[in-house]
Each structure stands twice: as C-alpha cells, then as structure tokens.
C-alpha cells in the first residue's frame, strides 16, 4: 500500500479549475472572432451596395454625357429623358432613367430604351434626384438595403458635363 500514497496526480479540484479557465478563454475568443466576422460581413455588404451604385451611376453619366440635346428632368427630378446615339450607329435612341419611389421600402432604378424597361438596381434605391443647370446634369443616387438587423446606406453623386454644344 505504500506505493499508492506516493503517486503524484491531478486532483479533481485542479481539473475543474483548469476546465473553467479554459472555458472562459474559449468564450472570450469566440466573442472576439464573432465580432470580427460581423465587421467583415458589414464591410462586404456595404462594398457590394456601393459597387452596384457606382456601376449604375457610371452608366447614367456616360449616356447623359452623350446626349444630343439638353436632358429633360421630370417627376420632381426622379426621371430624366434624353436622346443620344448610345450605340454609335448614327441612330438616336431615347433613353429614360426613372425611379418611382413608391415601392416600399425602396424602389427600383429603371432604364428604358425604345419603350423597353430594364431594372438596373432593384429594391434598394431610396432616392434618385436629377438636377439640370445649363450644360451640367447632377445625379444623386442613394441606396439602402437591410441585411439581418443592419441597414446599409450609400449616397453617390456625379456632375455630368454635356459633350455636345446645345
């Protein structure tokens, strides 16, 4: 029996304390990792929204810049109509960019060419405003989208100087 008393080992209390400390460390690290992943997701969602807005704003600016006559805004600045040779085929196309602003919570950005509408950005356009001043058209586009419990809002602006003499 003398051999049993001299054996060294871990007591049950020490084992429970080690498990408790390890559980606390794992809990803190998982919370930190979770916050980091949330931030990454937020950044990705906002970047996607901003990129969609930039693509739409770039296309609108490029086409308005090619207008053959001063674009006409209507609908309290929510619609702009102009004629341009978009395809470079010496044929003028009538282009309409519009936002109805009535679809809850946000509406669609619609581009209409030759009477055929096509949605450029769906369900996230919070505001679209065109302002016409002499040879400059200002476009302001605000996008808003909710993912989970977060709402992402991006506002983009562009001033377009018409290439053609009016």
Rosetta constraint file for C-alpha pairs under 8 A:
AtomPair CA 1 CA 5 HARMONIC 7.15 0.50
AtomPair CA 2 CA 6 HARMONIC 6.94 0.50
AtomPair CA 3 CA 7 HARMONIC 6.86 0.50
AtomPair CA 10 CA 14 HARMONIC 6.41 0.50
AtomPair CA 10 CA 15 HARMONIC 6.71 0.50
AtomPair CA 11 CA 15 HARMONIC 6.35 0.50
AtomPair CA 12 CA 16 HARMONIC 6.22 0.50
AtomPair CA 13 CA 17 HARMONIC 6.21 0.50
AtomPair CA 14 CA 18 HARMONIC 6.13 0.50
AtomPair CA 15 CA 19 HARMONIC 6.21 0.50
AtomPair CA 16 CA 20 HARMONIC 6.15 0.50
AtomPair CA 17 CA 21 HARMONIC 6.20 0.50
AtomPair CA 18 CA 22 HARMONIC 6.10 0.50
AtomPair CA 19 CA 23 HARMONIC 6.06 0.50
AtomPair CA 20 CA 24 HARMONIC 6.30 0.50
AtomPair CA 21 CA 25 HARMONIC 6.31 0.50
AtomPair CA 22 CA 26 HARMONIC 6.15 0.50
AtomPair CA 23 CA 27 HARMONIC 6.05 0.50
AtomPair CA 24 CA 28 HARMONIC 6.25 0.50
AtomPair CA 25 CA 29 HARMONIC 6.19 0.50
AtomPair CA 26 CA 30 HARMONIC 6.04 0.50
AtomPair CA 27 CA 31 HARMONIC 6.29 0.50
AtomPair CA 28 CA 32 HARMONIC 6.33 0.50
AtomPair CA 29 CA 33 HARMONIC 6.12 0.50
AtomPair CA 30 CA 34 HARMONIC 5.98 0.50
AtomPair CA 31 CA 35 HARMONIC 6.27 0.50
AtomPair CA 32 CA 36 HARMONIC 6.29 0.50
AtomPair CA 33 CA 37 HARMONIC 6.22 0.50
AtomPair CA 34 CA 38 HARMONIC 6.20 0.50
AtomPair CA 35 CA 39 HARMONIC 6.23 0.50
AtomPair CA 36 CA 40 HARMONIC 6.25 0.50
AtomPair CA 37 CA 41 HARMONIC 6.15 0.50
AtomPair CA 38 CA 42 HARMONIC 6.13 0.50
AtomPair CA 39 CA 43 HARMONIC 6.16 0.50
AtomPair CA 40 CA 44 HARMONIC 6.18 0.50
AtomPair CA 41 CA 45 HARMONIC 6.14 0.50
AtomPair CA 42 CA 46 HARMONIC 6.16 0.50
AtomPair CA 43 CA 47 HARMONIC 5.98 0.50
AtomPair CA 44 CA 48 HARMONIC 6.14 0.50
AtomPair CA 45 CA 49 HARMONIC 6.25 0.50
AtomPair CA 45 CA 152 HARMONIC 7.60 0.50
AtomPair CA 46 CA 50 HARMONIC 6.06 0.50
AtomPair CA 46 CA 152 HARMONIC 6.09 0.50
AtomPair CA 46 CA 153 HARMONIC 7.69 0.50
AtomPair CA 46 CA 154 HARMONIC 7.63 0.50
AtomPair CA 47 CA 51 HARMONIC 5.97 0.50
AtomPair CA 48 CA 52 HARMONIC 6.20 0.50
AtomPair CA 49 CA 53 HARMONIC 6.32 0.50
AtomPair CA 49 CA 143 HARMONIC 7.15 0.50
AtomPair CA 49 CA 144 HARMONIC 7.96 0.50
AtomPair CA 49 CA 145 HARMONIC 7.80 0.50
AtomPair CA 49 CA 152 HARMONIC 7.95 0.50
AtomPair CA 49 CA 154 HARMONIC 7.19 0.50
AtomPair CA 50 CA 54 HARMONIC 6.15 0.50
AtomPair CA 50 CA 154 HARMONIC 6.19 0.50
AtomPair CA 51 CA 55 HARMONIC 6.21 0.50
AtomPair CA 52 CA 56 HARMONIC 6.35 0.50
AtomPair CA 52 CA 121 HARMONIC 7.32 0.50
AtomPair CA 53 CA 57 HARMONIC 5.97 0.50
AtomPair CA 53 CA 121 HARMONIC 7.89 0.50
AtomPair CA 53 CA 141 HARMONIC 7.35 0.50
AtomPair CA 53 CA 143 HARMONIC 7.16 0.50
AtomPair CA 53 CA 156 HARMONIC 7.16 0.50
AtomPair CA 54 CA 58 HARMONIC 5.84 0.50
AtomPair CA 54 CA 156 HARMONIC 7.42 0.50
AtomPair CA 55 CA 59 HARMONIC 6.28 0.50
AtomPair CA 56 CA 60 HARMONIC 6.19 0.50
AtomPair CA 56 CA 120 HARMONIC 6.80 0.50
AtomPair CA 56 CA 121 HARMONIC 7.56 0.50
AtomPair CA 57 CA 61 HARMONIC 6.00 0.50
AtomPair CA 57 CA 139 HARMONIC 7.76 0.50
AtomPair CA 57 CA 141 HARMONIC 7.56 0.50
AtomPair CA 57 CA 156 HARMONIC 7.80 0.50
AtomPair CA 57 CA 157 HARMONIC 7.96 0.50
AtomPair CA 57 CA 158 HARMONIC 7.37 0.50
AtomPair CA 58 CA 62 HARMONIC 6.07 0.50
AtomPair CA 59 CA 63 HARMONIC 6.17 0.50
AtomPair CA 60 CA 64 HARMONIC 6.00 0.50
AtomPair CA 60 CA 97 HARMONIC 7.87 0.50
AtomPair CA 61 CA 65 HARMONIC 5.96 0.50
AtomPair CA 61 CA 158 HARMONIC 7.34 0.50
AtomPair CA 61 CA 159 HARMONIC 7.90 0.50
AtomPair CA 61 CA 160 HARMONIC 5.89 0.50
AtomPair CA 62 CA 66 HARMONIC 6.68 0.50
AtomPair CA 63 CA 67 HARMONIC 6.74 0.50
AtomPair CA 63 CA 84 HARMONIC 7.25 0.50
AtomPair CA 63 CA 86 HARMONIC 6.63 0.50
AtomPair CA 64 CA 71 HARMONIC 7.31 0.50
AtomPair CA 64 CA 82 HARMONIC 7.24 0.50
AtomPair CA 64 CA 84 HARMONIC 7.76 0.50
AtomPair CA 64 CA 137 HARMONIC 7.99 0.50
AtomPair CA 64 CA 160 HARMONIC 7.18 0.50
AtomPair CA 64 CA 162 HARMONIC 7.08 0.50
AtomPair CA 65 CA 160 HARMONIC 6.15 0.50
AtomPair CA 65 CA 161 HARMONIC 6.16 0.50
AtomPair CA 65 CA 162 HARMONIC 4.59 0.50
AtomPair CA 65 CA 163 HARMONIC 5.72 0.50
AtomPair CA 66 CA 84 HARMONIC 5.73 0.50
AtomPair CA 66 CA 85 HARMONIC 7.09 0.50
AtomPair CA 66 CA 86 HARMONIC 7.24 0.50
AtomPair CA 66 CA 162 HARMONIC 6.72 0.50
AtomPair CA 66 CA 163 HARMONIC 6.23 0.50
AtomPair CA 66 CA 164 HARMONIC 7.17 0.50
AtomPair CA 67 CA 71 HARMONIC 6.88 0.50
AtomPair CA 67 CA 82 HARMONIC 6.10 0.50
AtomPair CA 67 CA 83 HARMONIC 5.54 0.50
AtomPair CA 67 CA 84 HARMONIC 4.51 0.50
AtomPair CA 67 CA 85 HARMONIC 7.58 0.50
AtomPair CA 67 CA 162 HARMONIC 6.85 0.50
AtomPair CA 67 CA 163 HARMONIC 7.66 0.50
AtomPair CA 67 CA 164 HARMONIC 7.14 0.50
AtomPair CA 68 CA 82 HARMONIC 7.62 0.50
AtomPair CA 68 CA 83 HARMONIC 5.75 0.50
AtomPair CA 68 CA 84 HARMONIC 5.24 0.50
AtomPair CA 68 CA 85 HARMONIC 7.67 0.50
AtomPair CA 68 CA 164 HARMONIC 6.40 0.50
AtomPair CA 68 CA 166 HARMONIC 7.82 0.50
AtomPair CA 69 CA 82 HARMONIC 6.95 0.50
AtomPair CA 69 CA 83 HARMONIC 6.70 0.50
AtomPair CA 69 CA 84 HARMONIC 7.98 0.50
AtomPair CA 69 CA 164 HARMONIC 7.61 0.50
AtomPair CA 69 CA 166 HARMONIC 6.02 0.50
AtomPair CA 70 CA 82 HARMONIC 7.08 0.50
AtomPair CA 70 CA 135 HARMONIC 7.22 0.50
AtomPair CA 70 CA 162 HARMONIC 7.88 0.50
AtomPair CA 70 CA 166 HARMONIC 6.72 0.50
AtomPair CA 71 CA 80 HARMONIC 6.46 0.50
AtomPair CA 71 CA 81 HARMONIC 5.65 0.50
AtomPair CA 71 CA 82 HARMONIC 4.57 0.50
AtomPair CA 71 CA 83 HARMONIC 7.58 0.50
AtomPair CA 71 CA 132 HARMONIC 7.67 0.50
AtomPair CA 71 CA 137 HARMONIC 7.98 0.50
AtomPair CA 72 CA 80 HARMONIC 5.54 0.50
AtomPair CA 72 CA 81 HARMONIC 5.24 0.50
AtomPair CA 72 CA 82 HARMONIC 6.37 0.50
AtomPair CA 72 CA 132 HARMONIC 7.78 0.50
AtomPair CA 73 CA 77 HARMONIC 5.55 0.50
AtomPair CA 73 CA 78 HARMONIC 7.40 0.50
AtomPair CA 73 CA 79 HARMONIC 5.59 0.50
AtomPair CA 73 CA 80 HARMONIC 4.27 0.50
AtomPair CA 73 CA 81 HARMONIC 6.39 0.50
AtomPair CA 73 CA 130 HARMONIC 6.61 0.50
AtomPair CA 73 CA 131 HARMONIC 7.30 0.50
AtomPair CA 73 CA 132 HARMONIC 7.10 0.50
AtomPair CA 74 CA 78 HARMONIC 6.45 0.50
AtomPair CA 74 CA 79 HARMONIC 5.22 0.50
AtomPair CA 74 CA 80 HARMONIC 6.22 0.50
AtomPair CA 75 CA 79 HARMONIC 5.77 0.50
AtomPair CA 76 CA 129 HARMONIC 7.97 0.50
AtomPair CA 77 CA 128 HARMONIC 7.61 0.50
AtomPair CA 77 CA 129 HARMONIC 5.03 0.50
AtomPair CA 77 CA 130 HARMONIC 4.77 0.50
AtomPair CA 77 CA 131 HARMONIC 6.42 0.50
AtomPair CA 78 CA 98 HARMONIC 5.82 0.50
AtomPair CA 78 CA 99 HARMONIC 5.63 0.50
AtomPair CA 78 CA 100 HARMONIC 7.26 0.50
AtomPair CA 78 CA 128 HARMONIC 5.70 0.50
AtomPair CA 78 CA 129 HARMONIC 5.30 0.50
AtomPair CA 78 CA 130 HARMONIC 6.38 0.50
AtomPair CA 79 CA 96 HARMONIC 6.98 0.50
AtomPair CA 79 CA 97 HARMONIC 5.61 0.50
AtomPair CA 79 CA 98 HARMONIC 4.27 0.50
AtomPair CA 79 CA 99 HARMONIC 6.50 0.50
AtomPair CA 79 CA 129 HARMONIC 7.86 0.50
AtomPair CA 79 CA 130 HARMONIC 7.16 0.50
AtomPair CA 80 CA 96 HARMONIC 5.71 0.50
AtomPair CA 80 CA 97 HARMONIC 5.43 0.50
AtomPair CA 80 CA 98 HARMONIC 6.58 0.50
AtomPair CA 80 CA 130 HARMONIC 6.92 0.50
AtomPair CA 81 CA 94 HARMONIC 7.12 0.50
AtomPair CA 81 CA 95 HARMONIC 5.78 0.50
AtomPair CA 81 CA 96 HARMONIC 4.48 0.50
AtomPair CA 81 CA 97 HARMONIC 6.66 0.50
AtomPair CA 82 CA 94 HARMONIC 5.79 0.50
AtomPair CA 82 CA 95 HARMONIC 5.53 0.50
AtomPair CA 82 CA 96 HARMONIC 6.67 0.50
AtomPair CA 83 CA 92 HARMONIC 6.04 0.50
AtomPair CA 83 CA 93 HARMONIC 5.50 0.50
AtomPair CA 83 CA 94 HARMONIC 4.44 0.50
AtomPair CA 83 CA 95 HARMONIC 6.09 0.50
AtomPair CA 84 CA 92 HARMONIC 5.15 0.50
AtomPair CA 84 CA 93 HARMONIC 5.46 0.50
AtomPair CA 84 CA 94 HARMONIC 6.58 0.50
AtomPair CA 84 CA 95 HARMONIC 7.46 0.50
AtomPair CA 85 CA 89 HARMONIC 6.84 0.50
AtomPair CA 85 CA 90 HARMONIC 6.25 0.50
AtomPair CA 85 CA 91 HARMONIC 5.73 0.50
AtomPair CA 85 CA 92 HARMONIC 4.54 0.50
AtomPair CA 85 CA 93 HARMONIC 5.88 0.50
AtomPair CA 86 CA 92 HARMONIC 7.43 0.50
AtomPair CA 86 CA 93 HARMONIC 6.84 0.50
AtomPair CA 87 CA 91 HARMONIC 7.87 0.50
AtomPair CA 93 CA 113 HARMONIC 6.88 0.50
AtomPair CA 93 CA 114 HARMONIC 6.78 0.50
AtomPair CA 94 CA 113 HARMONIC 5.99 0.50
AtomPair CA 94 CA 114 HARMONIC 6.31 0.50
AtomPair CA 95 CA 111 HARMONIC 7.06 0.50
AtomPair CA 95 CA 112 HARMONIC 5.74 0.50
AtomPair CA 95 CA 113 HARMONIC 4.90 0.50
AtomPair CA 95 CA 114 HARMONIC 7.35 0.50
AtomPair CA 96 CA 110 HARMONIC 7.98 0.50
AtomPair CA 96 CA 111 HARMONIC 5.70 0.50
AtomPair CA 96 CA 112 HARMONIC 4.99 0.50
AtomPair CA 96 CA 113 HARMONIC 6.63 0.50
AtomPair CA 97 CA 109 HARMONIC 7.19 0.50
AtomPair CA 97 CA 110 HARMONIC 5.75 0.50
AtomPair CA 97 CA 111 HARMONIC 4.64 0.50
AtomPair CA 97 CA 112 HARMONIC 6.43 0.50
AtomPair CA 98 CA 109 HARMONIC 5.99 0.50
AtomPair CA 98 CA 110 HARMONIC 5.32 0.50
AtomPair CA 98 CA 111 HARMONIC 6.61 0.50
AtomPair CA 99 CA 107 HARMONIC 6.61 0.50
AtomPair CA 99 CA 108 HARMONIC 5.94 0.50
AtomPair CA 99 CA 109 HARMONIC 5.08 0.50
AtomPair CA 99 CA 110 HARMONIC 6.33 0.50
AtomPair CA 99 CA 125 HARMONIC 7.82 0.50
AtomPair CA 99 CA 127 HARMONIC 7.88 0.50
AtomPair CA 99 CA 128 HARMONIC 6.49 0.50
AtomPair CA 100 CA 107 HARMONIC 6.31 0.50
AtomPair CA 100 CA 108 HARMONIC 7.14 0.50
AtomPair CA 101 CA 106 HARMONIC 6.48 0.50
AtomPair CA 101 CA 107 HARMONIC 5.07 0.50
AtomPair CA 101 CA 108 HARMONIC 7.62 0.50
AtomPair CA 101 CA 125 HARMONIC 7.80 0.50
AtomPair CA 101 CA 126 HARMONIC 7.10 0.50
AtomPair CA 101 CA 127 HARMONIC 7.09 0.50
AtomPair CA 102 CA 106 HARMONIC 7.24 0.50
AtomPair CA 102 CA 107 HARMONIC 6.32 0.50
AtomPair CA 103 CA 107 HARMONIC 4.83 0.50
AtomPair CA 103 CA 108 HARMONIC 7.88 0.50
AtomPair CA 103 CA 123 HARMONIC 7.90 0.50
AtomPair CA 105 CA 123 HARMONIC 7.79 0.50
AtomPair CA 105 CA 126 HARMONIC 7.81 0.50
AtomPair CA 106 CA 123 HARMONIC 5.41 0.50
AtomPair CA 106 CA 124 HARMONIC 5.15 0.50
AtomPair CA 106 CA 125 HARMONIC 5.35 0.50
AtomPair CA 106 CA 126 HARMONIC 5.00 0.50
AtomPair CA 106 CA 144 HARMONIC 7.46 0.50
AtomPair CA 107 CA 122 HARMONIC 6.71 0.50
AtomPair CA 107 CA 123 HARMONIC 5.04 0.50
AtomPair CA 107 CA 124 HARMONIC 6.08 0.50
AtomPair CA 107 CA 125 HARMONIC 5.17 0.50
AtomPair CA 107 CA 126 HARMONIC 6.53 0.50
AtomPair CA 108 CA 119 HARMONIC 6.53 0.50
AtomPair CA 108 CA 120 HARMONIC 7.46 0.50
AtomPair CA 108 CA 121 HARMONIC 5.70 0.50
AtomPair CA 108 CA 122 HARMONIC 4.43 0.50
AtomPair CA 108 CA 123 HARMONIC 5.33 0.50
AtomPair CA 108 CA 124 HARMONIC 6.71 0.50
AtomPair CA 108 CA 125 HARMONIC 5.73 0.50
AtomPair CA 109 CA 119 HARMONIC 5.90 0.50
AtomPair CA 109 CA 120 HARMONIC 5.55 0.50
AtomPair CA 109 CA 121 HARMONIC 5.16 0.50
AtomPair CA 109 CA 122 HARMONIC 6.45 0.50
AtomPair CA 109 CA 125 HARMONIC 6.52 0.50
AtomPair CA 110 CA 117 HARMONIC 6.34 0.50
AtomPair CA 110 CA 118 HARMONIC 5.60 0.50
AtomPair CA 110 CA 119 HARMONIC 4.45 0.50
AtomPair CA 110 CA 120 HARMONIC 5.67 0.50
AtomPair CA 110 CA 121 HARMONIC 7.34 0.50
AtomPair CA 111 CA 117 HARMONIC 5.68 0.50
AtomPair CA 111 CA 118 HARMONIC 5.34 0.50
AtomPair CA 111 CA 119 HARMONIC 6.30 0.50
AtomPair CA 111 CA 120 HARMONIC 6.59 0.50
AtomPair CA 112 CA 116 HARMONIC 5.27 0.50
AtomPair CA 112 CA 117 HARMONIC 4.08 0.50
AtomPair CA 112 CA 118 HARMONIC 6.09 0.50
AtomPair CA 113 CA 117 HARMONIC 6.57 0.50
AtomPair CA 121 CA 125 HARMONIC 7.13 0.50
AtomPair CA 123 CA 145 HARMONIC 7.92 0.50
AtomPair CA 124 CA 143 HARMONIC 5.33 0.50
AtomPair CA 124 CA 144 HARMONIC 5.09 0.50
AtomPair CA 124 CA 145 HARMONIC 5.43 0.50
AtomPair CA 125 CA 141 HARMONIC 7.41 0.50
AtomPair CA 125 CA 142 HARMONIC 6.07 0.50
AtomPair CA 125 CA 143 HARMONIC 4.54 0.50
AtomPair CA 125 CA 144 HARMONIC 6.27 0.50
AtomPair CA 126 CA 141 HARMONIC 7.88 0.50
AtomPair CA 126 CA 142 HARMONIC 5.43 0.50
AtomPair CA 126 CA 143 HARMONIC 5.25 0.50
AtomPair CA 126 CA 144 HARMONIC 5.85 0.50
AtomPair CA 127 CA 140 HARMONIC 7.65 0.50
AtomPair CA 127 CA 141 HARMONIC 5.82 0.50
AtomPair CA 127 CA 142 HARMONIC 4.93 0.50
AtomPair CA 127 CA 143 HARMONIC 6.98 0.50
AtomPair CA 128 CA 139 HARMONIC 7.37 0.50
AtomPair CA 128 CA 140 HARMONIC 5.72 0.50
AtomPair CA 128 CA 141 HARMONIC 4.71 0.50
AtomPair CA 128 CA 142 HARMONIC 6.44 0.50
AtomPair CA 129 CA 138 HARMONIC 7.98 0.50
AtomPair CA 129 CA 139 HARMONIC 5.87 0.50
AtomPair CA 129 CA 140 HARMONIC 5.15 0.50
AtomPair CA 129 CA 141 HARMONIC 6.66 0.50
AtomPair CA 130 CA 137 HARMONIC 6.79 0.50
AtomPair CA 130 CA 138 HARMONIC 5.68 0.50
AtomPair CA 130 CA 139 HARMONIC 4.84 0.50
AtomPair CA 130 CA 140 HARMONIC 6.60 0.50
AtomPair CA 131 CA 137 HARMONIC 5.62 0.50
AtomPair CA 131 CA 138 HARMONIC 5.07 0.50
AtomPair CA 131 CA 139 HARMONIC 6.71 0.50
AtomPair CA 132 CA 136 HARMONIC 6.08 0.50
AtomPair CA 132 CA 137 HARMONIC 4.63 0.50
AtomPair CA 132 CA 138 HARMONIC 6.51 0.50
AtomPair CA 133 CA 137 HARMONIC 6.27 0.50
AtomPair CA 135 CA 161 HARMONIC 5.93 0.50
AtomPair CA 135 CA 162 HARMONIC 5.66 0.50
AtomPair CA 135 CA 166 HARMONIC 7.92 0.50
AtomPair CA 136 CA 159 HARMONIC 6.59 0.50
AtomPair CA 136 CA 160 HARMONIC 5.49 0.50
AtomPair CA 136 CA 161 HARMONIC 4.67 0.50
AtomPair CA 136 CA 162 HARMONIC 6.32 0.50
AtomPair CA 137 CA 159 HARMONIC 5.82 0.50
AtomPair CA 137 CA 160 HARMONIC 5.07 0.50
AtomPair CA 137 CA 161 HARMONIC 6.60 0.50
AtomPair CA 137 CA 162 HARMONIC 7.82 0.50
AtomPair CA 138 CA 157 HARMONIC 7.24 0.50
AtomPair CA 138 CA 158 HARMONIC 5.75 0.50
AtomPair CA 138 CA 159 HARMONIC 4.39 0.50
AtomPair CA 138 CA 160 HARMONIC 6.09 0.50
AtomPair CA 139 CA 157 HARMONIC 5.57 0.50
AtomPair CA 139 CA 158 HARMONIC 5.24 0.50
AtomPair CA 139 CA 159 HARMONIC 6.37 0.50
AtomPair CA 139 CA 160 HARMONIC 7.82 0.50
AtomPair CA 140 CA 155 HARMONIC 7.14 0.50
AtomPair CA 140 CA 156 HARMONIC 5.84 0.50
AtomPair CA 140 CA 157 HARMONIC 4.46 0.50
AtomPair CA 140 CA 158 HARMONIC 6.66 0.50
AtomPair CA 141 CA 155 HARMONIC 5.70 0.50
AtomPair CA 141 CA 156 HARMONIC 5.24 0.50
AtomPair CA 141 CA 157 HARMONIC 6.32 0.50
AtomPair CA 142 CA 153 HARMONIC 7.09 0.50
AtomPair CA 142 CA 154 HARMONIC 5.64 0.50
AtomPair CA 142 CA 155 HARMONIC 4.20 0.50
AtomPair CA 142 CA 156 HARMONIC 6.31 0.50
AtomPair CA 143 CA 153 HARMONIC 5.66 0.50
AtomPair CA 143 CA 154 HARMONIC 5.24 0.50
AtomPair CA 143 CA 155 HARMONIC 6.35 0.50
AtomPair CA 144 CA 151 HARMONIC 6.88 0.50
AtomPair CA 144 CA 152 HARMONIC 5.49 0.50
AtomPair CA 144 CA 153 HARMONIC 4.38 0.50
AtomPair CA 144 CA 154 HARMONIC 6.50 0.50
AtomPair CA 145 CA 151 HARMONIC 5.69 0.50
AtomPair CA 145 CA 152 HARMONIC 5.33 0.50
AtomPair CA 145 CA 153 HARMONIC 6.73 0.50
AtomPair CA 146 CA 150 HARMONIC 5.65 0.50
AtomPair CA 146 CA 151 HARMONIC 4.21 0.50
AtomPair CA 146 CA 152 HARMONIC 6.14 0.50
AtomPair CA 147 CA 151 HARMONIC 6.39 0.50
AtomPair CA 147 CA 152 HARMONIC 7.90 0.50
